[in-house]
Amino acid sequence: QVQLVESGGGLVQAGESLRLSCAASGIIFSIATMDWYRQAPGKQRELVATITSGSRTIYADSVKGRFSISRDNAKNTVYLQINSLKPEDTAVYYCKMSHPFSGNYWGQGTQVTVSS
C-alpha cells in the first residue's frame, strides 16, 4: 500500500520560513518524479515545484527564488523549503508522486497559513 504523508505546515508570520516534508512508503521512491502542489481557498490546485529521479528541479515562476525542492532517497522523503513566506502562500500543500511503473499518488496535504 502506497502512502505519502506530508508534514511541516503551520501558522507562521510573513517573512518566516518553513520546511515541508513528504514521506513515501510502500513503493520504490528513488525512481519517481515528485511534485509539490498547493491549493488556496477558492483557487485551482497549482504546481509549484518538481524534482525528477535525477534531481533536476523545476519551479513555477511565482515561487522561483523563494522555494527549494530537494529529496533524500535514503529516507524516501521529498522536501519543500519555503523562505520569505507571504500571505499569498497560504494554501494546502500537497505532494504528488509520478511513478514510472505504478502511476500517480497524492498525499493528504498540509496546511500553511501565513499571517501579515
Summary of the structure (lengths in Angstrom):
residues: 116
radius of gyration: 13.4
end to end distance: 40.3
largest distance: 43.5
contacts: 345
relative contact order: 0.32
helix: 5%
strand: 55%
